């Protein structure tokens, strides 16, 4: 994977211009993508950059959505906030699923289960 490309794509997806603040998310996403690679996959395939950036963007959307759940008021009461964070999270998830589909030939499936009949 091209780390600079992942950072640029993360900026494109998230709208965040300061990638340095989000390096832990980007590093985690690159590691997660690397761990999903099948043995025959080319780790330099540019599609993996998009997948890594989409994972980092999804993680950021999760964090922001969790943070937006409540809001303190001046009198100390908590208000529930139905912010656009939920909408952003859904779009980030949709983007992630699209890139997972795009990279399906390069990654191993994590939702495989063995079934047996007795």
N, C-alpha and C positions, 0 to 999 in steps of 0.2 A: 504494500500500500504506500501511496505517496502522502506523507504526513501534511505537507503544505497544501496539497489538494483537499485533504479532509478538512483542514482548518478553513479554507476558502469556501468550501461547500457548506460547512456548519454556519458560517457567516451568512451565506445566501439563504439557508433554510430558516435560521433563527432570527435574523435581523440584528444580531449582536455584533458589534464591530470590534470589541475588545476580547479577542480569543484567549489572551493570556489568563483572564479571570476564569475561563471555563476549561482550562487545560486538564484538570482532573476528569471532567466528563468526557472530553475528547480522548484522553488516554484510555479511559475505561472502555469507550466505544470501540477503539481500535483493537484493544485486547479481546473484547468480546467477539468482534468480527474474526480475528485471527483464530480464536478457539472454535469457531463454527466451520472453518474451512475443511473441505473434504481433502483427502490425501492426494487426489489428482488435480486439485485446483491450482491455478497460477496465482500466487499471492500478489502479483503486480497488476492483476486485472483491474482496470479503472472502475469497474462497477463496484468493487469493494470499497473504494473511496466514498462513493455515494451512500452505500449501506452504512459505513461507519459514521458519516456525518448525520444520516437520518437517525441512527441510534442515539447519538449525542444530543440531537435536537429533541428527540422524544423524552430523554431523561430530563432535559432542561424544562420542557413543557410540564412534565410530572411535578417537578419541584415547584414551579410557578403556580400550578393549579392547587397544590397542597397549601402553599403560602397564601393564596387568595381566598381560602375558605372562610376566614373570619376576619373581622375588622374591629379594632378597639375604638370606642367612642370616647368623647371627653369625660363623660360621667362614669366611665369604667365598664359599661355594659358591652357585651360582645354582640355584634350583628352578623348574621349569616350573609355572605356575599355570593351572589350568583354571577360571577364575573365572566368575562370572555375567556378566562383560563380554561374552562371546560371545552369550549369550542376550539381553542388553539390545541388542546390536548388531543381532541378527536382528529383534527387535521394532521397533527404530528404522527399519530398512530396510523392513519391512512397512508401517509407518505412512507413510513417505515415498512408497512406491509407491502407497498408497491415495490420498494427496493429489495425486500426479502424475496418477492416473487421474481424480480429481475435477476437476482443472484442464486436462484434455486439450484442451478446446475453446479454452483461453486461451493455451496454449503451443505452440511449434513442436517437432516431434519431433527429438531429437538422435540417434536411431538409424537415420535414413534413409540408405540407400546406393543409389548408382546401379549398376545392373546392365546389362551389354551382352553381346550375343552376336556373335561374329565369324563 
